[in-house]
Amino acid sequence: MKLFDVYPINPINIVKGVGSLVYDDKGTEYLDLYGGHAVISIGHTNPHYVMRLEDQLHQIGFYSNSVEIPLQKQLAEKLGQVSGKEDYQLFLCNSGAEANENALKLASFYNLKKKVIAFKGAFHGRTSLAVSATDNPKIIAPVNETNNIIFLPWKDETALVEAFETNDISSVIIEGIQGVGGIQVAPEGFLQKIRSLCDEHNAVFIADSVQCGYGRSGKFFSHDFAGVNADIYTMAKGMGNGFPIGGIIISPKIKPAYGMLGTTFGGNHLACAAGLAVLEVIERDNLLQNAAEVGGYLIEELKKFKQVVEVRGRGLMIGIELPAELSSVRKDLLFKHHIFTGEAKPNVVRLLPALNLTKAYADRFLEAFAETLNQ
Ligand SMILES: Cc1ncc(COP(=O)(O)O)c(C=O)c1O
């Protein structure tokens, strides 16, 4: 059998990882500033994480949501404590798309309305509603087409107000920092406006924190910079440091009912052990502060390169926009300097490293970046 060939891949076979470094099958060392697409939050094979998962595997790996799983309650408690959203409720699932799918559905169950506001440049995943709310017609199949999604220009308050005046809005879904869209930071005033319009119109504010959440921005949720709460936060990626786990946290005003949401795998024992290990390390090693400090340092240093069009982002979610003629920078970083980075269109280098990236590794990148630009 062949693989279903949907990914353009680099000819590199990664067989080992330690912290911010990964190694291929020939023993070549790479600096990982991509984290497998923002997934590695506490570093590859973090010892506490490995120990937690190993211990759990020796006890029980999986049982379904038909029995008590105390680890879920422990995870909810820890997440409330670390995120500061202690009065929220946790529903666990398996991926970012699934988190957004559940959030959009839950919003509609809550206010019995249908229309969703999403934004140009947004990426919310590949399941039915999540992909419909994603601004990329190429990945929307005919069966996903719906007139329930209203796409608005990014950061356009006038369009936002008008959409609320002319439609019965169920929810607004927005990334605090657009990732796939090229590291675009949502202005604080814009998030505050969404909050007040949602309150006024009984709509649900959904903060897609799948990529920009879990401490990546230097705050637990990047939407927190605006000083307002969303009704639902969606999470995945960094939540399990590579173990597939996603979740949504839900404001106390939205009440649960049996059968409203559900999943076979979500919240299983192993996933919870991974999720707990991540939060324990984030807390123990002060990783929000490290993301803010090392990220802030990188952003300031990157702004000094005169060839760079713009540096955007917060904490360790950084976009470096380059002019079209510097289109081979990412490739050079990978194949000449052995540094993994991400990309966004048209020519943005995306940095999404582990939250415990050291300043020494940041400097290693800056040196390689300078050399690449000067070639
Ligand atoms: C902001 C955002 N939301 C949702 C998703 C979908 O997550 P997943 O690939 O885990 O379904 C992604 C993935 O890149 C994302 O960046």
The ligand as a MOL file (V3000), in Angstrom:
LIG
                    3D

  0  0  0     0  0            999 V3000
M  V30 BEGIN CTAB
M  V30 COUNTS 16 16 0 0 0
M  V30 BEGIN ATOM
M  V30 1 C -5.2860 28.4990 14.6120 0
M  V30 2 C -5.5160 27.0560 14.2720 0
M  V30 3 N -6.7140 26.5100 14.5200 0
M  V30 4 C -6.9630 25.2170 14.2530 0
M  V30 5 C -5.9990 24.4010 13.6900 0
M  V30 6 C -6.3080 22.9470 13.3870 0
M  V30 7 O -5.6520 22.1260 14.2780 0
M  V30 8 P -5.4590 20.5540 13.9400 0
M  V30 9 O -4.5100 20.4620 12.8130 0
M  V30 10 O -4.9380 19.9890 15.2400 0
M  V30 11 O -6.8100 20.0300 13.6120 0
M  V30 12 C -4.7380 24.9310 13.4130 0
M  V30 13 C -3.6800 24.0900 12.7980 0
M  V30 14 O -2.7190 24.5520 12.2450 0
M  V30 15 C -4.4850 26.3020 13.7070 0
M  V30 16 O -3.3100 26.8590 13.4390 0
M  V30 END ATOM
M  V30 BEGIN BOND
M  V30 1 1 1 2
M  V30 2 1 2 3
M  V30 3 2 2 15
M  V30 4 2 3 4
M  V30 5 1 4 5
M  V30 6 1 5 6
M  V30 7 2 5 12
M  V30 8 1 6 7
M  V30 9 1 7 8
M  V30 10 2 8 9
M  V30 11 1 8 10
M  V30 12 1 8 11
M  V30 13 1 12 13
M  V30 14 1 12 15
M  V30 15 2 13 14
M  V30 16 1 15 16
M  V30 END BOND
M  V30 END CTAB
M  END
